[in-house]
Amino acid sequence: MWQWLHDMISLLKHLDMKQVESLLEQYSNLGPLPGILLPLVEAFLPFLPLIVFVMANAAAYGLWLGFLYSWIGVCAGSCIVFWLARKFGGRFGMYIQKRMPSSQRFFHWMEEKGFTPLFILYCFPFTPSSLINIAAGISTVPFRTFVIAVMSGKAVVIFLMAFIGHDWQGFIHQPWRIAVAVLALVLLWFGGKKLESRYHL
């Protein structure tokens, strides 16, 4: 049982874009469901390659549908993780703040500003979204604020991923597009790292 689970996780972890596209084609009779479920599962298993799932969705379904399905899956997964943390992790937040005093600054920033820090963090492709979902869940941030922040913030980064995945072969023939996409990702990565170091995520 555990070996099967380990093998399955290992397989998912090392999926590349062509394998995901093949998987989506294999289950195309299920409509948008596979394209939604893969990003949704990533919210629970953050080591899975979300960028590969999103790019494959864009290549398989087209830019706009691929973006939409990925966005729905990511937002739904984030909301479920938030709800679970809110329901079962109440005392855990106080425990973390006592054990890790530096985290109090982050929780205070998030609870005081609400939408803004969550939106900013979700815009970055390499911030630990699963940890942010849990942190928001065990904080006092209202669920409505969280939903608006995750839907708007994730729309930015997922569209960028989908844009690259929609015509990734075109990037080979037009190197300037690669430079623009890499620059955007680097800027987002740098911004995310600055926030992570500032608030000890």
C-alpha positions as CSV (number, residue, x, y, z in Angstrom):
1,M,0.0,0.0,0.0
2,W,2.6,2.5,1.1
3,Q,5.0,1.5,-1.7
4,W,2.2,2.0,-4.3
5,L,1.5,5.5,-2.8
6,H,5.2,6.3,-2.9
7,D,5.5,5.2,-6.5
8,M,2.4,7.2,-7.5
9,I,3.8,10.4,-5.8
10,S,7.2,9.9,-7.4
11,L,5.6,9.5,-10.8
12,L,3.5,12.7,-10.4
13,K,6.5,14.6,-9.1
14,H,8.6,13.9,-12.2
15,L,6.0,14.4,-14.8
16,D,7.1,16.6,-17.7
17,M,4.9,18.6,-20.0
18,K,4.5,16.0,-22.8
19,Q,3.5,13.4,-20.2
20,V,0.8,15.7,-18.8
21,E,-0.5,16.6,-22.2
22,S,-0.7,12.9,-23.0
23,L,-2.5,12.3,-19.7
24,L,-5.0,15.0,-20.5
25,E,-5.6,13.6,-24.0
26,Q,-6.1,10.1,-22.6
27,Y,-8.9,11.4,-20.3
28,S,-10.3,14.0,-22.7
29,N,-13.7,12.4,-22.5
30,L,-13.9,13.7,-19.0
31,G,-13.9,17.3,-20.3
32,P,-12.3,19.9,-18.1
33,L,-12.1,17.7,-15.0
34,P,-8.5,16.5,-15.5
35,G,-7.3,20.1,-16.2
36,I,-9.0,21.2,-13.0
37,L,-8.0,18.3,-10.7
38,L,-4.3,18.4,-11.4
39,P,-3.8,22.0,-10.1
40,L,-6.2,21.3,-7.3
41,V,-4.2,18.3,-6.1
42,E,-1.0,20.5,-6.1
43,A,-2.5,22.5,-3.3
44,F,-2.2,19.5,-1.1
45,L,1.0,18.1,-2.5
46,P,3.1,21.3,-3.1
47,F,6.1,19.4,-4.5
48,L,4.1,18.6,-7.6
49,P,5.1,20.8,-10.7
50,L,2.3,23.3,-10.9
51,I,3.9,25.2,-13.7
52,V,4.0,22.0,-15.8
53,F,0.3,21.4,-15.1
54,V,-0.7,24.9,-16.1
55,M,1.5,25.0,-19.2
56,A,0.1,21.6,-20.3
57,N,-3.4,22.7,-19.7
58,A,-2.8,25.8,-21.9
59,A,-1.3,23.6,-24.6
60,A,-4.1,21.0,-24.4
61,Y,-7.2,23.2,-24.0
62,G,-6.0,26.5,-25.5
63,L,-4.8,29.7,-23.7
64,W,-8.1,30.9,-22.2
65,L,-9.6,27.5,-21.3
66,G,-6.3,26.2,-20.0
67,F,-5.9,29.3,-17.9
68,L,-9.5,29.0,-16.6
69,Y,-9.3,25.4,-15.7
70,S,-5.9,25.8,-14.0
71,W,-7.2,28.9,-12.1
72,I,-10.3,27.1,-10.9
73,G,-8.3,24.1,-9.7
74,V,-5.7,26.2,-7.9
75,C,-8.2,28.5,-6.2
76,A,-10.5,25.6,-5.2
77,G,-7.5,23.7,-3.7
78,S,-6.3,26.8,-1.9
79,C,-9.8,27.4,-0.4
80,I,-10.1,23.8,0.8
81,V,-6.6,23.9,2.5
82,F,-7.6,27.2,4.1
83,W,-10.9,25.8,5.3
84,L,-9.2,22.7,6.8
85,A,-6.6,24.9,8.5
86,R,-9.3,27.2,9.9
87,K,-11.4,24.3,11.1
88,F,-8.6,22.1,12.7
89,G,-5.6,24.4,13.2
90,G,-6.9,27.0,15.6
91,R,-4.5,26.4,18.4
92,F,-1.7,25.6,16.0
93,G,-1.3,29.3,15.1
94,M,-0.7,30.3,18.7
95,Y,1.8,27.4,19.1
96,I,3.7,28.5,16.0
97,Q,3.9,32.1,17.2
98,K,5.1,31.0,20.6
99,R,7.7,28.6,19.2
100,M,8.8,31.0,16.4
101,P,8.5,34.6,17.7
102,S,9.7,35.9,14.3
103,S,6.5,34.6,12.7
104,Q,4.4,37.0,14.8
105,R,5.5,39.8,12.5
106,F,4.2,38.0,9.4
107,F,0.9,37.0,11.1
108,H,0.5,40.6,12.3
109,W,1.2,42.0,8.8
110,M,-1.2,39.6,7.2
111,E,-4.0,40.1,9.8
112,E,-3.7,43.9,9.8
113,K,-3.4,44.4,6.0
114,G,-5.7,41.5,5.0
115,F,-6.0,41.5,1.2
116,T,-2.8,43.2,0.2
117,P,-0.1,40.8,1.5
118,L,-2.0,37.8,0.4
119,F,-2.5,39.2,-3.1
120,I,1.1,40.2,-3.4
121,L,2.3,36.7,-2.2
122,Y,0.0,34.9,-4.5
123,C,1.2,36.8,-7.5
124,F,4.7,35.2,-7.2
125,P,5.2,31.8,-8.8
126,F,7.8,30.5,-6.3
127,T,6.4,31.5,-2.9
128,P,5.2,28.5,-0.9
129,S,1.5,28.8,-1.6
130,S,0.5,25.8,0.5
131,L,2.1,27.4,3.6
132,I,0.4,30.7,2.9
133,N,-2.9,28.9,2.6
134,I,-2.3,27.2,6.0
135,A,-1.0,30.4,7.6
136,A,-4.1,32.4,6.4
137,G,-6.3,29.6,7.7
138,I,-4.9,29.7,11.2
139,S,-4.9,33.5,11.3
140,T,-7.9,35.8,11.8
141,V,-8.0,36.8,8.1
142,P,-11.7,36.6,7.0
143,F,-12.5,33.9,4.5
144,R,-14.0,36.4,2.0
145,T,-10.8,38.4,2.0
146,F,-8.8,35.3,1.5
147,V,-10.9,34.1,-1.5
148,I,-10.7,37.5,-3.2
149,A,-6.9,37.6,-2.7
150,V,-6.2,34.1,-3.9
151,M,-8.5,34.5,-6.9
152,S,-7.0,37.8,-8.1
153,G,-3.4,37.0,-7.1
154,K,-3.3,33.5,-8.7
155,A,-4.9,34.9,-11.9
156,V,-1.8,37.0,-12.5
157,V,0.8,34.2,-12.1
158,I,-1.3,31.4,-13.7
159,F,-2.0,33.6,-16.8
160,L,1.8,34.1,-17.2
161,M,2.4,30.3,-17.0
162,A,-0.5,29.6,-19.4
163,F,0.7,32.3,-21.8
164,I,4.1,30.5,-22.0
165,G,2.6,27.0,-22.2
166,H,0.0,28.0,-24.9
167,D,2.7,28.5,-27.6
168,W,5.9,27.2,-26.0
169,Q,7.2,26.2,-29.4
170,G,6.8,29.8,-30.6
171,F,9.2,30.8,-27.9
172,I,11.9,28.8,-29.6
173,H,11.5,30.7,-32.9
174,Q,11.1,34.1,-31.2
175,P,13.9,34.3,-28.6
176,W,12.7,37.8,-27.4
177,R,9.6,36.2,-26.0
178,I,11.8,33.9,-23.9
179,A,13.7,36.9,-22.6
180,V,10.5,38.7,-21.7
181,A,9.0,35.6,-19.9
182,V,12.2,34.9,-18.1
183,L,12.6,38.5,-17.0
184,A,9.0,38.5,-15.7
185,L,9.6,35.2,-13.8
186,V,12.9,36.5,-12.4
187,L,11.3,39.7,-11.2
188,L,8.4,37.8,-9.6
189,W,10.9,35.3,-8.0
190,F,13.0,38.1,-6.7
191,G,10.1,39.9,-5.2
192,G,8.8,36.8,-3.6
193,K,12.2,36.0,-2.1
194,K,12.4,39.5,-0.7
195,L,9.1,39.1,1.0
196,E,10.0,35.6,2.3
197,S,13.3,36.8,3.8
198,R,11.5,39.8,5.3
199,Y,8.8,37.8,7.0
200,H,10.8,34.6,7.5
201,L,8.4,32.4,5.6
